[in-house]
Amino acid sequence: MASLVLEPPSTTAEPSDQSKRARDNQDSGRWLVFRYSPAALFSLKMSRATSTAGKTLLTPTPYAVKMAFVDAALRHGLTQDPAGLVRNLARSNLRIGVPQQACVTGTIQRVRQERRDVERKRNPELPLYRGNIAMREVVHYQGAVRLAFDVETCSPDLIALVIEVAPAINYLGKRGSFVQYLDCVRQMDLDSTFTQPVDDHNGGLPAWGHRAMLDDFGTRASFEALNSFSDSEVQSGIHRKFVETIVPLDVCNVGPGFVHYSASRR
């Protein structure tokens, strides 16, 4: 099977036309919106799911998106202050624009799972890994995925940096969930196809969609805690928080092994 390879954009090239327009129109709207076209199946296991019951979320979470910006900024040398970048992202408000259609397919796969310490103590000669089965879900998107930053919660330095970093992001969610950067625009308001925190409903919640717990950077998130190579542990409610969110995708069809969701009101 041929492998999919997406070349990252050159960090030495001139800024794209979209980036230039975004900078020139920084006062034209409250929301800075990046659009991406899905290039592969999406998958992002719920944070509280077990390793063998990997039900997927229908959309990237703010935590996953912000980590993608941190990762891309470091990989392409676009920041010398990752700690400051994490602090600024923790203060930023981010909404996810869902695609028009999303179809979830569930499968059962054979996996290799590390044996428990109790098993290894009983019989040290056993192989480190044993065979097992696991449920996995993937999502097929039809339509663009949009990432909207609330400019009122972002510093000017953060706005300039995310505009430069956005084209370098080539996957959201689980590694291999490839996306292709499209463009960057500014707009005054977000429509009903963007996620909305339950505690920020401004007088009323939409009568469609579903609720999901999406994780985000905590108010005291730090690069040391979020860094996978650090000995520091991520603490819930401090470095990472869970927000009950309205995801504007509603079930429109169900069949053997799949569930079809739509962002259009029925």
C-alpha positions, 0 to 999 in steps of 0.5 A: 500500500502506498504511503501518504507523505505530506511535505511540510512547508518551507520555513524560509519561504515568503509568507503566504498570500493568506498569511499576509491578508490575515496580518493586513486585516487584523482589525476586520473581525473577532475570530481568526479562522484557519481552514484545513481539508481532511486528507485521511481518516480522523481518529482521536480516542476519548481521554477517559477511554480504556486502551482496548475500547478506543471510541473516537471523538467526532472532532479534534479537541482544543487541547489536541489543536493547541498541542499541534501548534506547539509541536509544529512551532518547535519542529520548524524553529518558529519559536524560541520560547515554547514556555511562553507559547504554552502560556499564551495558548492557555489563555486563548479561546478556541472553537472547532468548526466541524465538517458538513458530514462525518461518518464513524466506522467501528472495527475490531483489530488484533493488537499487541498489549503489554503484560501486567506486572502481576503476570510477569512476576508469576512467570518471568519467562513470558513474552513482554507483549501478548495478543489481544483484541481492541475496538477502534473507530475512525471518522470519514470527513466531508468538508473542511475542518476549521480552527477559530481563535478568539482574537480578544483572548490572544496577544498580538505576538500569539496571533502573528505566531499562529498565522506562521505556524498554521501552514506547517500543521499536517495532522490533527488528533491521532498521528496519521489523521492528515489534513491539508492547510487551505487558508486563513480568514478573519470574521466577525462571528461564528456560525452554528457549525462551530463547537460551543461550551455549555457554560458559554451559551449566551442565553440559549443552547442549540436544539441539535447536536450532542454534548461531549467532554473536550479537553483543553489547556488548563489555566496554569498549563506549562510547557514542562508539564505538557512536554512528553520528555519531562518528568512532570505529570499533567494534573487535571484541572490545573494543566489540563481541563475538560469542558462540556461542549456542544458539538453541532453534529447530529445523527442522520443515519445508522447501519451495521458498523457505521453511524453517519452524522451531519452538521445540517439541521433536520 
